[in-house]
C-alpha cells in the first residue's frame, strides 16, 4: 500500500503499532497478575491443608506452627496468622 501511494508511512500506522504494543503489554501484565494471584491462592490452600492435617493427626499447635513456618519459608508472624485462621 505504501509503495502504491509512494509514501514512506501510512498516516496513523506508527500510532497504531504503538497502541498495539501498549495493548499487548497491558494484556501480558493482566495475565501475569492473574498467574501470581493463582499461585498465591494455591499456596494458601496448601498451608490450610497442612494445618488441618496436623490438627487431625493431633500434632501440637507449636509443632504445626514451626512446620508451616519452615516449609513455606514464612516469618513467624505470617505463620501465626495462618494458624489462627485455619486451626479450627
C-alpha positions as CSV (number, residue, x, y, z in Angstrom):
1,X,0.0,0.0,0.0
2,X,2.8,2.4,0.9
3,X,4.5,1.7,-2.4
4,X,1.3,2.3,-4.3
5,X,0.8,5.6,-2.7
6,X,4.5,6.4,-2.9
7,X,4.6,7.1,0.8
8,X,7.2,6.2,3.4
9,X,4.5,5.7,6.0
10,X,0.7,5.4,6.0
11,X,-0.7,8.1,8.3
12,X,-1.7,6.7,11.6
13,X,0.3,3.5,11.1
14,X,3.0,4.2,13.7
15,X,0.4,5.2,16.2
16,X,-1.5,2.0,15.6
17,X,1.6,0.0,16.2
18,X,2.3,1.8,19.5
19,X,-1.3,1.2,20.6
20,X,-0.9,-2.5,19.7
21,X,2.3,-2.7,21.7
22,X,0.7,-1.0,24.7
23,X,-2.3,-3.3,24.4
24,X,-0.1,-6.4,24.2
25,X,1.8,-5.1,27.3
26,X,-1.4,-4.4,29.2
27,X,-2.8,-7.9,28.4
28,X,0.5,-9.5,29.4
29,X,0.5,-7.6,32.7
30,X,-3.1,-8.7,33.4
31,X,-2.1,-12.3,32.7
32,X,0.9,-12.1,34.9
33,X,-1.2,-10.6,37.7
34,X,-3.6,-13.5,37.3
35,X,-0.9,-16.1,37.5
36,X,0.6,-14.5,40.6
37,X,-2.9,-14.4,42.3
38,X,-3.5,-18.1,41.3
39,X,-0.1,-19.2,42.7
40,X,-0.7,-17.3,46.0
41,X,-4.2,-18.9,46.4
42,X,-2.7,-22.3,45.7
43,X,-0.1,-21.7,48.4
44,X,-2.7,-20.6,50.9
45,X,-4.8,-23.7,50.2
46,X,-1.7,-25.8,50.7
47,X,-1.0,-24.1,54.1
48,X,-4.6,-24.6,55.1
49,X,-4.4,-28.3,54.2
50,X,-1.2,-28.8,56.2
51,X,-2.6,-27.1,59.3
52,X,-5.9,-29.1,59.1
53,X,-4.0,-32.3,58.6
54,X,-1.7,-31.7,61.5
55,X,-4.7,-30.8,63.7
56,X,-6.5,-34.0,62.6
57,X,-3.3,-36.1,63.4
58,X,-3.1,-34.5,66.9
59,X,0.1,-32.6,66.1
60,X,0.6,-29.8,68.6
61,X,-0.1,-26.2,67.6
62,X,3.5,-25.3,68.3
63,X,4.9,-28.1,66.1
64,X,2.4,-27.2,63.3
65,X,3.4,-23.6,63.6
66,X,7.1,-24.4,63.3
67,X,6.4,-26.8,60.4
68,X,4.4,-24.3,58.4
69,X,6.9,-21.5,59.1
70,X,9.8,-23.7,57.9
71,X,8.2,-25.5,54.9
72,X,6.7,-22.3,53.4
73,X,9.6,-20.0,54.4
74,X,7.3,-17.7,56.3
75,X,8.0,-15.3,59.1
76,X,6.8,-16.5,62.5
77,X,4.1,-13.7,62.4
78,X,2.8,-14.9,59.0
79,X,2.7,-18.5,60.1
80,X,0.8,-17.5,63.3
81,X,-1.8,-15.7,61.2
82,X,-2.4,-18.8,59.1
83,X,-2.5,-21.0,62.2
84,X,-5.1,-18.6,63.8
85,X,-7.2,-18.7,60.6
86,X,-7.1,-22.5,59.9
87,X,-6.7,-24.2,63.3
88,X,-10.4,-24.6,64.0
